[in-house]
Amino acid sequence: MNALHFDASRPVEGELFVNRVAELRRPDVALGKLRAGRADDLSVMGLRKQGKSSLFQECVCSHRKLQTTQRS
């Protein structure tokens, strides 16, 4: 690991994934529309090593946590 505590060859996870509230809101809105029966397009584009995989992974993890909480 380097001084920043992440490996550029892997997505960033958990507490290291910070300052992406606005970016996480967009897929949340698109998924909400999809659940309501109103399909929406969403694309994630950017240069390599900018956090696209980390963003997707964090979105999936947060939705899994939400589903688990709603089932309990």
N, C-alpha and C positions, 0 to 999 in steps of 0.2 A: 504494500500500500504506500501511497505517497503522502505528503503532508496534508493534503486535502481530504484524505480518508475515502477516496473512491478510485475505482479502476476504470479508465476511459474505455476499456473494451467490454464493459458490462453495464447494464442499466443501473441507475441509482435507485435505492429503495428506502422506504421508511423514513426515519428522521433526517436522513441526508437529502431527501427530496423536499426542497423548500422554495418558497417564493414563486409558486406556480398556480396560485388561486384562480386567476383569470383564465389560464390555459386549461385548468381542470373544469371550469364552469362550462366551457363550450361543449365538450362531449356529454356532460350532464344534461344540458338543455336539449341536445339532439336525442339522447336516449329518452328523456321525458316526452318529447314529441312523438317518438316512435311508439312508446307505451300507450300514448293517447290515440294512436291510430293515424297520426300525421307524420308521414315519413319525411325525413330531412337528410340532406347530404352533409357529410363531414369529411374533410381531408386534412391530414397532418403532413405538412411539408416543411422541410428545412435542410440545412447543410448537415453533413454527417457529423456525428458527435455533438449534436446540439440538444439532445434529450428527448427525441421522438419516442424511442422505445421505453424510456423511463416514464414519460407521460402516459403512454398507453398502459403500461404495467401498473402504475399508481391508480389509474382510473378503474381498471379491472379489480384491483384489490379493494378499493373503497366501495365499489358496488357489491362485491361479495360480502364485505362486512355489513353493509346496509341490509342486504337480503337476510343474513343470519340474524341480525337484530330484529327485523320485522317478523321473522318466523317465531321468535321466542315469546 
